Amino acid sequence: MRIDKFLNSVNITKRRSVAQDMISNGVVLINGTVAKSSKKVEVGSIVTINYLNEAKKYEVLQIPTTKSTPKSLQDQYIKEIA
């Protein structure tokens, strides 16, 4: 699954366009390298998002099969790493 679709479908971003803006500004990294919107996410990948005052890291546990997932099921797809 593309990184922009993944961020939207697991409720890290509210809209796919927001995810695409973050990616184009270079604040989203996959396994330590700056991601492009077309970059594929795989199980076990580490996704890092550099916000203004902090960075959040997520481990990909599962790839969603639907366009959107309920926020209550977010823990099945990603795990936040400290």
Secondary structure as GFF3:
##gff-version 3
##sequence-region A 1 82
A	DSSP	alpha_helix	3	9	.	.	.	ID=ss1
A	DSSP	alpha_helix	16	24	.	.	.	ID=ss2
A	DSSP	beta_strand	28	30	.	.	.	ID=ss3
A	DSSP	beta_strand	33	34	.	.	.	ID=ss4
A	DSSP	beta_strand	46	50	.	.	.	ID=ss5
A	DSSP	beta_strand	55	60	.	.	.	ID=ss6
A	DSSP	three_ten_helix	71	76	.	.	.	ID=ss7
A	DSSP	beta_strand	78	81	.	.	.	ID=ss8
###
